[in-house]
Amino acid sequence: MKKGIHPNYRFVVFRDVATGEEFLVRSTVETKETTIWKDGKEYPLYKLEVSAYSHPFFTGRIRYVDTTGRIEKFKQKYAKYQKKGK
């Protein structure tokens, strides 16, 4: 392998900011912050907006969208343009 062309592949702690849950995996992501993991060692920290701990699909708290209401709202909003075009 050539030297200096590969990203730094190391252990990184990922923290879900919505739930506070953390997990440790190997990654090449660049970080500026560090944190102390459960084993007492210091690792780079990367903050996530959404992970499996907070995503509705994985948590089972899925919000269903009323598609009928959305279609009616769209038709009402653009009905005035249909009248002008005729």
VENVEN-V30920 format. One line per field, one symbol per residue. ss: DSSP state (@ for helix, = for strand, . for the rest). psi: psi as a letter, one per 20 degrees, with the letter a starting at -180 (. if undefined). A space follows every 10 residues. Layout:
ss=???
psi=???
//
This chain:
ss=.........= ======.... .======... ..====.... .=======.. .....@@@@. ......@@@@ @@@@@@@@@@ @@@@@.
psi=qqqjiqroor pppppohhii qqqprprjqp qiqrrprhji qpqqpppqgp ahhiphghij mpoppnhghh ggggghhjhh hhhhh.
//
